[in-house]
């Protein structure tokens, strides 16, 4: 018997990233598959060929339920330090 109720909500909270948008990040660690891992507002983002310590500009290519995937598009822009 199929479930026919309105009590089951399949919507998910909005993600802190947008598909196709670019972000400046620092790779924090490496996954088991060898991809770089960074986090944007708590959301895990996998970046191929990223190494811990790399400061990159990434472009989001895929957004899943619990993580996102991105490609590196260059080095992160240096922020001017204020004194």
N, CA, C and O atoms as a DFTB+ gen file, in Angstrom:
332 C
 N C O
     1  1       0.840      -1.169       0.000
     2  2       0.000       0.000       0.000
     3  2       0.898       1.250       0.000
     4  3       1.683       1.441       0.929
     5  1       0.791       2.084      -1.011
     6  2       1.631       3.278      -1.078
     7  2       1.240       4.302      -0.027
     8  3       0.088       4.378       0.399
     9  1       2.216       5.077       0.373
    10  2       1.998       6.121       1.370
    11  2       1.286       7.290       0.702
    12  3       1.755       7.808      -0.311
    13  1       0.169       7.702       1.262
    14  2      -0.599       8.800       0.684
    15  2      -0.918       9.845       1.741
    16  3      -2.085      10.067       2.062
    17  1       0.092      10.476       2.274
    18  2      -0.144      11.484       3.300
    19  2       0.576      12.770       2.968
    20  3       1.514      12.787       2.171
    21  1       0.132      13.833       3.581
    22  2       0.779      15.117       3.374
    23  2       1.791      15.424       4.466
    24  3       2.402      16.493       4.450
    25  1       1.982      14.514       5.413
    26  2       2.872      14.758       6.536
    27  2       4.337      14.586       6.206
    28  3       5.190      14.945       7.017
    29  1       4.658      14.047       5.041
    30  2       6.050      13.797       4.673
    31  2       6.546      14.920       3.782
    32  3       6.070      15.086       2.659
    33  1       7.491      15.684       4.273
    34  2       8.009      16.840       3.541
    35  2       9.375      16.495       2.964
    36  3      10.311      16.232       3.720
    37  1       9.509      16.490       1.644
    38  2      10.769      16.140       1.002
    39  2      11.618      17.359       0.662
    40  3      12.660      17.222       0.021
    41  1      11.197      18.533       1.074
    42  2      11.997      19.718       0.765
    43  2      13.233      19.750       1.671
    44  3      13.219      19.236       2.789
    45  1      14.285      20.358       1.162
    46  2      15.536      20.447       1.889
    47  2      15.862      21.916       2.105
    48  3      15.464      22.760       1.302
    49  1      16.579      22.234       3.173
    50  2      16.922      23.637       3.401
    51  2      17.795      24.164       2.268
    52  3      18.490      23.384       1.617
    53  1      17.773      25.467       2.021
    54  2      18.600      26.024       0.949
    55  2      20.088      25.846       1.243
    56  3      20.511      25.870       2.399
    57  1      20.855      25.671       0.208
    58  2      22.302      25.488       0.345
    59  2      22.989      26.850       0.352
    60  3      22.475      27.805      -0.230
    61  1      24.158      26.948       1.012
    62  2      24.875      28.228       1.071
    63  2      25.663      28.538      -0.201
    64  3      26.383      29.535      -0.249
    65  1      25.535      27.691      -1.241
    66  2      26.233      27.921      -2.509
    67  2      25.212      27.896      -3.642
    68  3      24.101      27.389      -3.487
    69  1      25.613      28.455      -4.786
    70  2      24.761      28.457      -5.964
    71  2      25.512      27.824      -7.129
    72  3      26.717      28.028      -7.284
    73  1      24.800      27.062      -7.940
    74  2      25.377      26.404      -9.105
    75  2      25.937      27.458     -10.062
    76  3      25.243      28.406     -10.429
    77  1      27.206      27.282     -10.463
    78  2      27.844      28.190     -11.406
    79  2      28.502      29.403     -10.767
    80  3      29.223      30.137     -11.444
    81  1      28.272      29.628      -9.490
    82  2      28.860      30.783      -8.809
    83  2      30.284      30.459      -8.368
    84  3      30.608      29.303      -8.095
    85  1      31.144      31.499      -8.298
    86  2      32.539      31.318      -7.908
    87  2      32.771      31.778      -6.477
    88  3      32.166      32.745      -6.014
    89  1      33.660      31.067      -5.785
    90  2      33.991      31.354      -4.390
    91  2      35.495      31.252      -4.200
    92  3      36.151      30.435      -4.845
    93  1      36.044      32.079      -3.316
    94  2      37.450      31.970      -2.919
    95  2      37.498      31.112      -1.660
    96  3      36.832      31.412      -0.670
    97  1      38.295      30.037      -1.705
    98  2      38.353      29.091      -0.588
    99  2      39.792      28.658      -0.331
   100  3      40.690      28.903      -1.136
   101  1      39.984      28.009       0.812
   102  2      41.249      27.349       1.120
   103  2      40.951      25.877       1.333
   104  3      40.061      25.529       2.108
   105  1      41.688      25.007       0.651
   106  2      41.500      23.564       0.799
   107  2      41.987      23.157       2.181
   108  3      43.108      23.484       2.573
   109  1      41.140      22.441       2.921
   110  2      41.435      22.081       4.307
   111  2      42.016      20.680       4.469
   112  3      42.873      20.452       5.323
   113  1      41.547      19.746       3.648
   114  2      42.001      18.354       3.775
   115  2      41.790      17.627       2.464
   116  3      41.292      18.203       1.496
   117  1      42.175      16.341       2.434
   118  2      42.047      15.526       1.238
   119  2      41.081      14.380       1.504
   120  3      41.129      13.751       2.561
   121  1      40.203      14.110       0.542
   122  2      39.245      13.005       0.678
   123  2      39.924      11.673       0.386
   124  3      41.069      11.630      -0.064
   125  1      39.208      10.600       0.646
   126  2      39.732       9.254       0.343
   127  2      39.981       9.071      -1.147
   128  3      40.828       8.273      -1.549
   129  1      39.242       9.811      -1.964
   130  2      39.399       9.715      -3.427
   131  2      40.479      10.649      -3.952
   132  3      40.741      10.686      -5.154
   133  1      41.115      11.414      -3.042
   134  2      42.199      12.293      -3.448
   135  2      41.766      13.697      -3.824
   136  3      42.585      14.485      -4.297
   137  1      40.501      14.027      -3.625
   138  2      40.019      15.373      -3.929
   139  2      40.252      16.293      -2.739
   140  3      40.275      15.842      -1.594
   141  1      40.423      17.573      -3.010
   142  2      40.528      18.545      -1.945
   143  2      39.157      18.775      -1.330
   144  3      38.137      18.697      -2.014
   145  1      39.142      19.060      -0.028
   146  2      37.890      19.328       0.675
   147  2      37.965      20.719       1.289
   148  3      38.946      21.073       1.943
   149  1      36.925      21.491       1.072
   150  2      36.760      22.771       1.739
   151  2      35.330      22.835       2.235
   152  3      34.507      21.993       1.875
   153  1      35.026      23.823       3.057
   154  2      33.662      23.996       3.552
   155  2      33.242      25.439       3.342
   156  3      34.003      26.370       3.608
   157  1      32.023      25.609       2.862
   158  2      31.433      26.930       2.700
   159  2      30.200      26.965       3.585
   160  3      29.205      26.299       3.300
   161  1      30.265      27.739       4.656
   162  2      29.187      27.827       5.648
   163  2      28.737      26.431       6.098
   164  3      27.542      26.176       6.245
   165  1      29.708      25.530       6.313
   166  2      29.428      24.194       6.809
   167  2      29.180      23.149       5.746
   168  3      29.239      21.956       6.043
   169  1      28.903      23.554       4.513
   170  2      28.655      22.594       3.429
   171  2      29.980      22.113       2.865
   172  3      30.821      22.922       2.473
   173  1      30.171      20.797       2.822
   174  2      31.396      20.213       2.280
   175  2      31.414      20.386       0.765
   176  3      30.423      20.115       0.086
   177  1      32.557      20.842       0.242
   178  2      32.730      21.023      -1.201
   179  2      33.986      20.258      -1.621
   180  3      35.066      20.471      -1.069
   181  1      33.836      19.368      -2.602
   182  2      34.955      18.582      -3.136
   183  2      35.530      19.293      -4.360
   184  3      34.793      19.728      -5.245
   185  1      36.875      19.405      -4.393
   186  2      37.564      20.078      -5.489
   187  2      38.653      19.148      -6.020
   188  3      39.635      18.901      -5.320
   189  1      38.506      18.623      -7.247
   190  2      39.545      17.751      -7.807
   191  2      40.903      18.447      -7.854
   192  3      40.989      19.639      -8.149
   193  1      41.951      17.699      -7.563
   194  2      43.343      18.163      -7.603
   195  2      43.673      19.224      -6.556
   196  3      44.747      19.823      -6.611
   197  1      42.785      19.464      -5.619
   198  2      43.072      20.426      -4.548
   199  2      43.900      19.771      -3.459
   200  3      43.654      18.624      -3.085
   201  1      44.872      20.495      -2.958
   202  2      45.739      19.997      -1.886
   203  2      45.572      20.886      -0.655
   204  3      45.339      22.086      -0.798
   205  1      45.686      20.325       0.549
   206  2      45.562      21.145       1.760
   207  2      46.485      22.363       1.711
   208  3      47.666      22.255       1.383
   209  1      45.918      23.518       2.042
   210  2      46.670      24.768       2.010
   211  2      46.500      25.560       0.729
   212  3      46.808      26.752       0.704
   213  1      46.014      24.928      -0.351
   214  2      45.782      25.648      -1.606
   215  2      44.696      26.695      -1.407
   216  3      43.639      26.403      -0.848
   217  1      44.957      27.914      -1.863
   218  2      43.942      28.975      -1.847
   219  2      43.484      29.161      -3.285
   220  3      44.232      29.646      -4.134
   221  1      42.242      28.766      -3.543
   222  2      41.736      28.702      -4.907
   223  2      40.446      29.481      -5.081
   224  3      39.710      29.727      -4.125
   225  1      40.190      29.865      -6.327
   226  2      38.861      30.336      -6.726
   227  2      38.211      29.119      -7.387
   228  3      38.764      28.534      -8.318
   229  1      37.035      28.752      -6.894
   230  2      36.351      27.571      -7.417
   231  2      34.997      27.962      -7.998
   232  3      34.420      28.987      -7.635
   233  1      34.502      27.122      -8.909
   234  2      33.180      27.311      -9.508
   235  2      32.360      26.071      -9.189
   236  3      32.794      24.956      -9.479
   237  1      31.180      26.245      -8.596
   238  2      30.320      25.130      -8.208
   239  2      29.753      24.466      -9.459
   240  3      29.142      25.129     -10.297
   241  1      29.959      23.146      -9.582
   242  2      29.501      22.406     -10.753
   243  2      28.346      21.452     -10.456
   244  3      27.625      21.047     -11.367
   245  1      28.170      21.091      -9.175
   246  2      27.104      20.162      -8.803
   247  2      26.778      20.374      -7.332
   248  3      27.675      20.554      -6.508
   249  1      25.481      20.350      -7.007
   250  2      25.058      20.491      -5.622
   251  2      24.197      19.291      -5.258
   252  3      23.163      19.039      -5.876
   253  1      24.642      18.552      -4.240
   254  2      23.899      17.389      -3.761
   255  2      23.215      17.701      -2.437
   256  3      23.225      18.846      -1.984
   257  1      22.621      16.687      -1.819
   258  2      21.925      16.879      -0.547
   259  2      22.872      17.250       0.582
   260  3      22.546      18.092       1.419
   261  1      24.057      16.617       0.607
   262  2      24.965      16.822       1.733
   263  2      26.309      17.420       1.349
   264  3      27.136      17.687       2.221
   265  1      26.536      17.630       0.080
   266  2      27.825      18.171      -0.365
   267  2      27.666      18.825      -1.731
   268  3      26.626      18.709      -2.379
   269  1      28.720      19.513      -2.148
   270  2      28.767      20.103      -3.482
   271  2      30.091      19.721      -4.132
   272  3      31.029      19.307      -3.451
   273  1      30.158      19.862      -5.443
   274  2      31.391      19.626      -6.187
   275  2      31.723      20.890      -6.963
   276  3      30.834      21.619      -7.402
   277  1      33.016      21.136      -7.124
   278  2      33.449      22.351      -7.811
   279  2      34.710      22.077      -8.610
   280  3      35.379      21.062      -8.418
   281  1      35.023      23.004      -9.511
   282  2      36.274      22.936     -10.253
   283  2      37.077      24.191      -9.953
   284  3      36.517      25.272      -9.768
   285  1      38.385      24.037      -9.908
   286  2      39.255      25.185      -9.669
   287  2      39.318      26.013     -10.951
   288  3      39.484      25.469     -12.043
   289  1      39.183      27.328     -10.811
   290  2      39.257      28.209     -11.970
   291  2      40.431      29.182     -11.862
   292  3      40.643      30.006     -12.752
   293  1      41.192      29.086     -10.774
   294  2      42.359      29.940     -10.613
   295  2      42.718      30.106      -9.143
   296  3      42.148      29.449      -8.272
   297  1      43.665      30.987      -8.884
   298  2      44.086      31.269      -7.520
   299  2      43.097      32.246      -6.888
   300  3      42.515      33.085      -7.575
   301  1      42.916      32.128      -5.580
   302  2      42.034      33.054      -4.864
   303  2      42.629      34.446      -4.881
   304  3      43.850      34.609      -4.870
   305  1      41.763      35.453      -4.907
   306  2      42.228      36.827      -4.870
   307  2      42.675      37.166      -3.449
   308  3      41.997      36.829      -2.478
   309  1      43.810      37.830      -3.339
   310  2      44.316      38.225      -2.025
   311  2      43.472      39.395      -1.524
   312  3      43.200      40.345      -2.258
   313  1      43.069      39.305      -0.267
   314  2      42.298      40.384       0.337
   315  2      43.266      41.397       0.938
   316  3      44.262      41.014       1.551
   317  1      42.983      42.667       0.770
   318  2      43.821      43.719       1.340
   319  2      43.631      43.736       2.850
   320  3      42.504      43.739       3.345
   321  1      44.740      43.747       3.572
   322  2      44.671      43.767       5.034
   323  2      44.543      45.199       5.512
   324  3      45.219      46.096       5.009
   325  1      43.670      45.407       6.487
   326  2      43.521      46.740       7.064
   327  2      44.203      46.776       8.413
   328  3      44.215      45.783       9.140
   329  1      44.764      47.909       8.741
   330  2      45.475      48.034      10.018
   331  2      44.708      48.903      10.957
   332  3      45.145      49.129      12.086
